[in-house]
């Protein structure tokens, strides 16, 4: 009897419209996190390819760091993941929340 088995998709659609699989995700030893790689990991979690815990363990991320990537994408899209623009988008979001 099947009890609470999680059925995972073999692939999900990535942030640029391409199919993502476990093999095409950024390698676990990634240290340089460009926008595309961050967005791919978030898309994999959102699509059910990985759980949040698996992503954090695989990429040595804190839960807070991963959550900040998700928030940035939700608020500003992929551009919100750019490290050089974080403060700009954060200020913009806070101004929008006031009005």
C-alpha positions in Angstrom: 0.0 0.0 0.0 1.3 3.5 -0.9 1.4 5.7 2.1 2.1 9.4 1.7 4.6 9.0 -1.1 5.7 12.2 -2.6 5.5 12.2 -6.4 8.2 14.5 -7.8 8.2 15.8 -11.3 11.1 14.6 -13.5 11.5 18.2 -14.6 10.2 21.7 -14.0 10.2 24.8 -16.1 13.1 27.1 -15.2 13.1 30.9 -15.0 14.0 31.3 -18.6 11.5 28.8 -19.9 13.9 25.9 -20.2 13.3 22.5 -18.6 15.2 21.9 -15.4 16.1 18.5 -14.0 18.2 17.5 -11.0 21.1 17.0 -13.5 20.8 20.4 -15.0 20.6 22.3 -11.7 23.7 24.2 -10.6 26.3 21.8 -9.1 26.2 21.3 -5.3 29.7 22.9 -5.0 28.6 26.2 -6.5 30.2 29.2 -4.8 29.5 32.0 -7.4 25.8 32.7 -7.3 24.7 34.6 -10.4 21.1 35.6 -10.9 20.2 32.7 -13.2 21.5 30.1 -10.8 19.6 31.5 -7.8 16.4 31.6 -9.9 16.9 28.0 -11.1 17.2 26.8 -7.5 14.0 28.8 -6.5 12.2 27.4 -9.6 13.2 23.9 -8.7 11.8 24.3 -5.1 8.6 26.0 -6.3 8.1 23.3 -8.9 8.6 20.4 -6.4 11.9 19.1 -7.9 13.6 19.8 -4.5 12.3 20.6 -1.1 13.5 23.7 0.7 15.5 21.5 3.1 17.1 19.6 0.2 18.1 22.8 -1.6 19.6 24.3 1.6 21.5 21.2 2.3 22.6 20.6 -1.3 23.9 24.2 -1.7 25.0 24.9 1.9 22.4 27.7 2.2 20.7 29.0 5.3 17.0 29.0 5.3 17.0 32.8 5.6 19.2 33.1 2.5 17.0 30.9 0.4 13.9 32.7 1.7 15.4 36.0 0.7 15.9 34.7 -2.9 12.2 33.7 -3.0 11.1 37.1 -1.6 13.3 38.9 -4.1 11.8 37.0 -7.1 8.3 37.5 -5.8 8.8 41.2 -5.3 11.0 42.2 -8.3 11.5 39.2 -10.5 14.9 37.9 -11.5 16.3 41.5 -11.4 15.7 41.5 -7.6 18.3 38.8 -7.2 21.1 41.1 -8.4 23.3 41.8 -5.4 24.2 45.3 -6.6 20.5 46.2 -6.8 19.2 44.7 -3.5 19.0 48.0 -1.6 17.3 49.7 -4.5 14.6 47.1 -4.8 14.2 46.9 -1.0 13.7 50.7 -0.8 11.3 50.6 -3.7 9.2 47.8 -2.1 9.1 49.6 1.2 7.9 52.8 -0.5 5.1 50.8 -2.3 4.0 49.3 1.0 3.5 52.7 2.5 1.0 53.9 -0.1 
